[in-house]
Amino acid sequence: MDTVRAAGSADDGAPVAQMLTAWQHTAEVYADPELLAALRRAHNHRHSHPANPRPPGKAKSPTPN
């Protein structure tokens, strides 16, 4: 709620939109058991970028705008 209040007082909806987008992405991960399992696996911390957790050929579901 702090984000919503701050955005309202500044007349800037961008922080709320960012928060909702983050929640949506989190829900998408939890809704995909394979993706969730891949993200929970231990990974090598020597690399700066994690490996793509999606198996090849598995397209990301489209996000409604």
ABEGO torsion letter per residue (X at the ends): XAAAAAAAAAGBAAAAAAAAAAAAAAAAAAABAAAAAAAABBBBAABABBBBABBBGBBBBBBBX
